[in-house]
Amino acid sequence: MRNVVRNHDYSDEYIEIGYNIAYYRKHANLTQEQLAEMVGISRSHLSAIEAPNIVRKISIDLLFKISTALEIEVYKLLVFHS
């Protein structure tokens, strides 16, 4: 029988996704403004996604857009180091 997951908000995972986006964005020599424009969101939205003190949920569609813009496989944004 499978365990039921309850009361887990995945805050740490969303923060880690933001760290990964920031890492690969900087590696691609892009500013937040440039990446945000490429994926059709505001710079302030991207800034909130990348911010370590803000838990900003992100859609699968946006993850795919960001990975495409950064020219990386989407799974790299979902690698958790902690």
N, C-alpha and C positions, 0 to 999 in steps of 0.2 A: 504494500500500500504506500502511496506517495505522501510525503509530508506536505502539509498546507503551510504556505508562507503567509504570516500575519504580522502586521505592525512593523514592517520594514520599509522605510522610505527611500532607501538607496542614496541618501545624501552624499555619502563618501564617494560613491561611484560616479555621480554627476559631477562632483568637484574634480575627480581624476580625469574624466572625459575633457573637462575644461582645460586642465593642465596639458593633456595630450594635444588638444587643438592648438594651444598657445605654442607648445614646443615645435610642432610641425609647421605652423605658420611662420615662426621665426626662422626655422631651418630653410623655408622657401623664400626668405627675405621679403615677406609681405607685411604690410602694416595691417592693423585691425580694420582700418578704413577700406583698404584694397580688398581684403578677403570678404568683408561684409558686402561690399558692392558686387563681388563676383557671385555670391550666393543669394543675393536679394534680401538682406536684412540690414538693419541699422547698425552703425558702429557701436552704439550704446548697448544693443542687444548682444552683440558678439563680446563686448567687454564684460557684460554680466555673466555670460557663459564661461568665460575664461577666469573670472575673478574667484580666488580661493575662499573668499568669505561670503559668497552668495551662491545659494543652491538654485540653479536655473535649469529646469528640465528642458530637454532637447528632443525633437522628433526624429524618427528614423529617416524621414525624407531629408531633413536638414543635415543629418550626419552623412548621408550619401552625397549631398551637394558639396559639403565641406571637403570630404575625402577626394571627390573628383577635382575640385578646385586646387587642392594641395597635391594632386597627382600621387596619392597613396591609396593603398587598400584600406577599406573602411575598418577592418578588424584592428588596425593599428591604433585607432582612436578608442578602442574598447579594451586595450591591454591595461590591467590594473597592477600596480607595483606595490601597493601597500597591503 
